[in-house]
Amino acid sequence: MSYKEVYANWKSDPEGFWMQAAEAIDWDQKPTQALTQKGEGLFEWFADSKVNTCWNAVDRHVEAGHGDRVAIIYDSPVTNSKRNITFAELQDKVARLAGALRAQGVEKGDRVLIYMPMVPEALQAMLACGRIGAIHSVVFGGFAANELAVRIDDAKPKAILAASCGIEPGRVVEYKPLLDGAIEAATHKPTFCAILQREQKTADLIEGRDLDWAEFQQGVTPAECLPVEGNHPSYILYTSGTTGQPKGVIRHTAGQLVALNWTMKAIYNVAPDDVFWAASDVGWVVGHSYICYGPLIHGNTTVVFEGKPVGTPDAGTFWRVISEHKVTSFFTAPTAFRAVKREDPTGALVKDYDLSSLKQVYLAGERADPDTIEWAQTQLGVPVIDHWWQTETGWAIAANPLGIEELPIKLGSPAVPMPGYDVEILDDAGHPVAAGELGAIAIKLPLPPGTLPTLWNAEERFKSSYLNTFPGYYETGDAGMKDEEGYLYIMARTDDVINVAGHRLSTGAMEEVLANHPDVAECAVIGVSDALKGQMPVGFLCLNAGVDRPQDDVVREVVQLVRQQIGPVAAFKMATVVDRLPKTRSGKILRGTMAAIADETAWKMPATIDDPAILDEITVALKGIGLAGA
């Protein structure tokens, strides 16, 4: 069946399409209907079913006689270690961890925060929560203490599962002091923390609160899988909000199972025993959907890689992993390929490895520039597929569905909408625009299974963030266009969330940090184009009157503040002092215009600008830090 036929099948009978996809899942109680309409733009999928995530990701493969199949390949060049975990071993480890959590009082509906590096225990923690109906919230290990504290106060976890440290090339990052600082800063306190002690740096445990990972699992009764309602949250994953207050995206159990399982063949073109590798982190949505859940639900082997595209030890590390573990489908961010290309522009290291197992490569997390895609296709000789999705959707909105049909690749486009997504390009009034015209990208409701049904404890914020701008649609927050053949082009964010190396970060959150500096009167942060990371934040500081310190000192201090309060992941290194910021007459800072000047892209003088001369001052300031054609 062609892509057009599959998409038409979905469109003619959306509920029938997803009920058929649901046949591939093991249900304790089958759904009697696919979609429940709750009103006000709210929907739930398979709500009347009973099902367990961990059973579908682990136990059913053992029951089917595949216990000896490798579930997880752990490959860690930073610790020089590798190991394989079979489905039978994974079942044992997860059941024991789930039993240990239950013995400490963790029950269905309780939240468990996971703060871990790229180790198999992170996946075991996620699966153990699913086994007993606990709701996990994974926080990326690079996040600073106060960002972690905000998430603790929002999710109110009963337990926190953490590691003593993470390992970066050339340095060990201690997690425990960050965790202790976060718990101290948070109003909510967890009942206990379980700490995985890593030999590179063991952590001091606090008596009465902290438990040793290995010790607290000893002698416990392994937990069986607890069936939960189809609309029971599997997890909360925090994404940047424009206010600086993170948004807790939730994922319902049944919809996630059905959608992710469907995507593994339809989009990523893998058979159940193929090796699938998403080179991301468990702290991001890719890690949830395509390191942990998607591959394991589908019966694939998943790779947990603890390393970097370059420097561990060189720009050939991706090719080594693919060759050694016979990876069929590989998923990474364009940033990673740009880093590899910068180190090895001619692809000399590619030739050192046998990549015959590799059938396709997928890029996501930011716009994949044509140059990077062409380089990768030339070096690897396989389709390199850009596809587009969001933390909120959990899986691809638009892709080239290789498991259905390989469509022609159009550079600069993530191809076509997937079944489940009725994508429209709208003008400001909410009317569809013609092919080739730029507008706001919106998706007709209902969204498909596996997408966010709402935000954690914030239904009104969910409506105001996503539903209210265009009634009847989900607002993606991205701007773009469709061509005559229905291919999508994603051009820009329509808000102030920027994309640094595939990580969505709020410039608003950074501005809050800058504004807290005692010498800063006013500030703005914009995202400027960066050849390696996609975008980089740049800060503009207006200092208080009477500040007679060297401006360089203030810049150095604000850079350090962002590093402390948001974390190194923000990659905030550039700031400049200006006398004033360009604004509209109503007081809105013209961030888009500033970014266009920095990137040397075409821009029009805003009709509502208060004083056009300020833009000349901004240009001079940008040239002073090496931007705007300096």
Order of alpha helices (4+ residues) and beta strands (2+ residues): alpha-alpha-beta-beta-beta-beta-beta-alpha-beta-alpha-beta-alpha-beta-beta-beta-alpha-beta-beta-beta-beta-beta-alpha-beta-alpha-beta-alpha-beta-alpha-beta-alpha-beta-beta-beta-beta-beta-alpha-beta-beta-beta-beta-alpha-beta-beta-alpha-beta-alpha-alpha
